[in-house]
Amino acid sequence: MAQADIALIGLAVMGQNLILNMNDHGFVVCAYNRTVSKVHDFLKNEAKGTKVIGAESLEDMVSKLKTPRRIVLLVKAGQAVDDFIDKLVPLLQPGDIIIDGGNSEYRDTTRRCQSLKAKGLLFVGSGVSGGEEGARYGPSLMPGGHKEAWPHIKDIFQSIAAKVGTGEPCCDWVGDEGAGHFVKMVHNGIEYGDMQLICEAYHLMKDVLGMDHDEMAQAFDQWNKTELDSFLIEITANILKFKDSDGKHLLPKIRDSAGQKGTGKWTAISALEYGVPVTLIGEAVFARCLSSLKEERVLASKSLTGPQGAKFTGDKAKFLEDIRKALYASKIISYAQGFMLLRQAANEFGWSLNYGGIALMWRGGCIIRSVFLGKIKEAFDRDSNLQNLLLDDFFSNAVQDCQASWRRVVSKGVELGIPMPSFTTALSFYDGYRHAMLPANLLQAQRDYFGAHTYELLSNPGQFIHTNWTGHGGNVSSTSYNA
């Protein structure tokens, strides 16, 4: 008897929480897991007293679904997704919908869209952000794929998503093929950047200003009442306050070697692939790589020296405000770069992305949720063709206001030997972006000198010429390519 509105495969924490969330909103969910005992355990414990039903097999699950059948996969990205799709295809009918809610690589989603379309099935690749808590009480959802599926899943998705403002859901249709997963990938890259920037601010507070944990926690609490109001700033304050069972702060006991799942790396690779200078996220990924060389760094610390006897002597309260402003300005650069990458991908794949809508989807429920994203939404509302966030008055004025502080922090940090890869690369990007003339003219001359790669003249862009720089080279140029 078909009674379930939707099925979900994969009963790890995220899957269980999403099922309970859907149940709370009045949808009947059928739960399935490859290890069927997990289904029984879930129904006996977490889902006890709910309308959730279980399935003993994929056939059983499909038979319990209303049409068009809607099936969410929350399994490990990669082969596992393909394996389940292969098993489901023979059981489904044209117009049925498969939704992948895992952290899949966007190209895989595009491939699956194409192969399932040929079989008459609809496929949706949806980014899901917000961790366990988000999944249970309102995640940010970023669906993309076959647009025809949207009317059939919109009600469920928007009901369970986080709400902001006057109740707008943090979920809307993103675009075709792998667009949903691409947007989720960029979200995760921005998350890497935000986290690294906060870590650099913490490093400066600790080692330049000599603040203790309670003072730092208080500073982050204060910052959370300003433009920096966000989930990551809030949890940073909580982490700094947290004490271990022995009454001492836990943070200094944690090994300073960072892990990563790969989505930040994918963002950096995409940036290189499409030629977009997403430098801050790249540096954030490399900072994690450097942190993981713990033993090597301990060894290096015994022989490599930094600035000798340099100490901070200025006004501590003023410098703390400088750090806050440097963090805000760098954050603006990071998001500007992230949206540059989204714009380039849209050109590359012919997606029509709603940038303001994406900012709204990230306003709540997800890890990078912040008040700041509302400002990005407003910027795209003012101009939907906005080339770069830095060209919007609100953001250009904000960076202008922070600029002197930002430069003081970077200068002082360099002088005192504090690594600030993301603060410094953000400032370099800003300075590069605002220069009408960069030294790449010399670079083009060098390429032409040693490899006859040709160059254009300012007076005649579009026409490539080669110069015989040495008098004994030839006049034949190499074919033009980008290296």
N, C-alpha and C positions, 0 to 999 in steps of 0.2 A: 504493500500500500504506500503510494507516494505521499509522504507527509512533511518531509524536510525541505526548508527553503534553500539550504546551502549545505555543502559537506566540506569538512576540513581534514586533510591528511597530514599527519605529523604532530604528535602530542608531546613535543618538548615544551618548555615553559611558555614560549611565545604563542605556540599553537593553542595550548590550553587556555591561556588568558584571552586570546582573541575569541575563542568559542564562548567563554563566559560573558565577554563583552557583548557579543551578538545576541546571546540568550537574554541578557538584561534589556536589550532593545526590542524584545518580542519576536525574534526570529528563531525558528526551529532549526537546530544545527545537528547534522549527523557527523559523529566523530569516528575517524578511522586511523589506525596505526599499523605498520607492517607487523610489529610484534603485537598480536591481538590482546595479549594479557594487559597491555598498557591501557587499552580501551576499557576493559573491565574495571581496572583500578581507578581510572579517571571517573567512571560513572558511579563507583561506590564511594569515592571520596570527594574530590573538588566539585564534581558536577552533580552531587547528590541533591535531590529536591528541585532540580532544574528540568527544563523541557528537552534537554540534550538527549539524543538517542545515539546508540552505538551501531557499528557495522562489523560483521565477522569477516567480511571479504570485500574486495572491490565491487564484485557483482552485487552483493547484498547492499552495499552503499549506494550504487547507481540506482537500484530498484526502489530505494526509499526517497529519491529526489523528485520534486516537482519539475516540470519542464518550463523553459529550457533549463537543463541541469547546470548548476553552478558549483564548481569544485575548486577549493583553494588548496594549493600545495604549500606547505611550510616545512620543506625538507632541505637538506644540505645542498647548496648551490652546486651546479655541475652535473655529473653523470646521474645522480639520484633523481634529478628533475626529469631528465630524458627517459630514464627507466620507467618512472611512473606514467609519463605521457604515453609511452609505447604500450603500456598495459591498459591504459584507459581508452585509447582510441577505438579499439574494436567494440567497446561496451557502450559507446556514445552515439548520438544521432546528430545530423546536421543542425547547426544553431546552438548546440550545447557549448558551455563556456568553461575553459580551464584557466585558473588564475594562479600565477606563480608569485607568492609573497616573500620569497627568500631574497638573499643578497646576490642575485644573479648578475653575471657580466652582461652589459646591455647588448652586445653582439649576439650572445646566445638567445636572448629574448627575440631579437629581430629574426634570427634563423627559425626559431620555433613558430613565430607568427606566420612566416612564409610557408613552412611545411604543413601547419595545421589548416591554413586557409585552403590549401589544395585539397584537404580532406573534408572541407565544409564545416570545420569546427572553429570556434572563436577563441582567441588567446589573449590574455591580459597579463602583462608583467608589471607588478606593482611594488614600488618601494614602500617599506613599512618602517617608520622610525619611532623611537620613544622607549625602547627597551621593554622590560617586563611590565613596568608600571603603565607605560603608554598603551601597550597591547590590551591591558586589562580595563583601563578607565578612559581611553581616548588617545589613539596614536595619530601621527601624521601619515596620511596615505597618499601615494603618488602613482596612480594607475595610468598605464599607457598600453598601446597595442591596437587591437581591432575595435574601432570606434563603435561598431554596431553592438558590442557587448555592453557598452556604458549604460543605456537605459535599463538594462536588466540587473545591473549591480549597484547603480547609483544610490538607490534608497538605503541598501545595507551599508555601503561604504560611508556615506555621509552621516548616517545615524551613529555609527560606532566611532567616527573620528573625533578628535579633540575639537572643542568649539572656542572661538575667540570673539572679542568685541560683543556685538549684539547677537551672537549665536552662529556666526559664519563657521561652517565646518572646515577643518584643515585638510580638505580633500577636494580635488577637482580633477577633471580629465586632463592629462598632461599633453599627450600627443601620440603619434603613430609609432608602431614597431617598438624599439627599445627605449623610447623617450622617457617612460616612467623610471626605468632602472638607471638611465643616464643621469636623470635629475637626482635620484637617490645617491648615486655615486658622487656627484658634485656636492651634495649635502654632507656626505661623510668626509670628503676632502676639506670642506670648510670647517667641519668639526675638528679635524686634525689641526687646522690653522688656529682656530679659537683656543684650543687646549694648549698649544705650544706658546701662544702669546701670553696666556695667563701664567704659564710656567716661567716665562722670562720675567714677567712682572714680579712674581714670587721670588725669583732668584735675586733680582735687584733689591727688593725689600729686605731680604734676609742678609745678603752679603755686602750690600752697599750701605743700607740704612741701619743694619744690625737690629732689625725689629724681631721681637719674639712672637711665638705662635698666636698668643691672644691678641697682640696688637695687629698682626696681619689679618686675623679673622675679622677683627673689628673694621679694618680698612675695607676688606671685601664686602662686609655687610653694608658699609656706607656707600660703596661704589654701586651696590645693587639697587640703591635708591636714585641713581643717576641714569644717564643715557645707556650705561652698561647693564641695566637691569636684564638679567638673563638666567636661565637654568644653570649654566656652567659656572657663573660667578657665585650664584647661591650655594651650589654644592661645594665650591672651593672653600667658602667661609666655613661650612659645616665640617669639611675634612680637616681644616686647620684647628678647629676646636676639639676634635675628637680625641679622647684619651683611651689608652689601652687599659687592660684589667689591672695593671700595676700603677695606674694613676698618672703615667707619663704620656706625653703626646705620641700618637701612633705614627704620624707622617715621617719623622726623622728615622724611624726604624725600617722603612720600606726601601728595598733595593732599587737603586736608580737606573734600572735597565728596562726600557719600554718595549712592550709587545705591539704587534699590529696584525690585523686580519687581512689587509690587502686593499681595502677600498680607497684609502688615501693614495696608495701607490698607483692604483688604476687611474685616479684623477690626474696625477702628475704625468703618467705615461700618455694619457689622452691629450694633455696640454702640449706635450712635445710633439705628438703625432699631428695635431692640427695647428701647430705653430702659434699657440696662444701663451703669452708670458705669465702663467699662473705661478709666479715665483714663490709666493709665500707658502702655498700648500706643499710645493716641492721641498722647500727648506724644512717644513714641519716633518715631512716624511724622513728626510736625511737626518734631522735632529734625533729622531727615534733610532735610526740606524747607528748613529754615533753613540747614543746612550747605551746601546746593547754591547758595545766594546768595553764593558766594565773592567775586566782584568787588565786589558791593554792600557786603559786610562789610569788605573791605579799605578801601574808601572811607570807610565809617562809622567805622572805627577811627581815622581821622585827625582826626575832629572830635568824636566822642562820648566823654565821659570816664566813668570809673568812680570807685570810692572812692580818694581821694588818700592816698598814703603808708601805706596799711594793710598791715601785714605780720603774718605768723603768729609769735607769740612763745611759744606753749605748749610742752608736752612732745610731741615729734614721734612717739615710739613709741606714746604713748597715743592720739594723734589718728589714727595709722594703724589702730590697733585699732578706734577709733570708726568709721572709714570702712568697715572690714570688716563691722562690725555694722549700719551703715546700709544697706550693700549687701544683707545677708541679710534685714533687715526689709522693705526695699523689694521684694525678690524674692518674699517671702511674699505681699505685697499684690498683686503682678502676677499670681501664680498664682491667688490667691483671686478676682481679677477675671475671669481667663480661665475659671475653672470656673463663675462666676456666669453668664457668657455662654452656656456650654454648657447649663447648667440651663434658662435662659430659652428657648434654641432648642428644647430637648427639649419644653418646654411648648407652644411655638408650633406645632411640627410633629407632636406626638404621638409623638416618638421615645422609646424607653426606653434611655437611655444608661447604661453601667456605668462610673461615674466612677473607681472604683478600678482597673478594667481599663484605662481610658485612661491613667491615671498609670503603670501597669505597661508599657503599650506605648511610653511615652516614656522608660522607665528606661534603655533601651539602644538603640544603633543610630542614634538621631536626633541632631540638632544640640543640642537642649536636654537631652540625657541628663545625669543627675546623681543623686547619692545622695539628694538632697532629694526626688525624685519617689517614692522608696520610702516616705518619711514621709507623702506625700499618699495613697498607696495604703493605708497603715495607718490613716489618719484615716477613709477611706471604709469600710474593713473594720470599724472600730469602730462607725460609724453610716452606713449606706448612704443615709439620708435627710438627711445633714448639709447644713444650709442654706447654710453659708459656712465655708470653711477657718478663718477667724478665730475661729469658735465652737468649734473643736476644742481641747482642753486643750494638746496639744503645741504648736500654732501660736500660741495666745494667750500661752502662757508664753514662747515664743521671742521674740515681739514685745515682750513686757513686759521681757525681759532686755536687748533691744537699744535700748529706747526712749530712754533718756538719751543714749546715743551718737548715735543717729539725729538727735535734736533738736540736739545740739551741732554735728554736721556741717552740717546744713542752716543753722543760725544763722551759723556761721563762714563757710560758703561765700557766703551772702547778703552778709554784712558785707564780704567780700573781693571781691565782684563776680564770682564764678564761676557760670556758668549750670548749673543742676542740674534741668532740667525734670522728669526722672523721679523723682529723690529727693524733690523737694518735692511733686509731685502725689501720690506714694504716702503721704506723711505727712498731707497734707490729706485724702485719702480716709479714712485711719485715724481721724483726728480727727472727720471728719464721721460716719463709721459708728458711732463710740462715743458720739455725742451723742444723748440721747433727744429733745432739742428743738433744732431748727435754725431759722434765721430765715426759713424759707419761709412762715411765717404772714404776715409783712410782704409777701412776694411775692404771696401770694394776695389780700391786701387791696388791693395796687396793681392787680392784674389786675381785681379787681371794681370798683375806683374808676374806672379809665379805660375799661373795656370791659364792665362788668356780667357778668364771667365767673363769678361766684358763688364761694362758699367753704363749707367745712364747719366746724362748731364741734367742739372737742375733746370736749365733753360729748355730742355727737350725730353721730358720723361716719356718712357715708352719706347725710345729708340736706343738699342744696345750697341755700344761701340767698344772697340779694342784698340789700345795704344801699344806701339812697340817701344816699351820703356827703356830698353838698354841700347837700342840702335843695332843690336845683332840678333834680336829675336825675329820671328816671322810675323806676318800680318794676319795669319789665320787664327780666328778665335775658336775656342771650344764651344760646343753647343751649350746653351744656357740651361742650367738646372740649379735647384736650390740645395745648398749644403749647409 
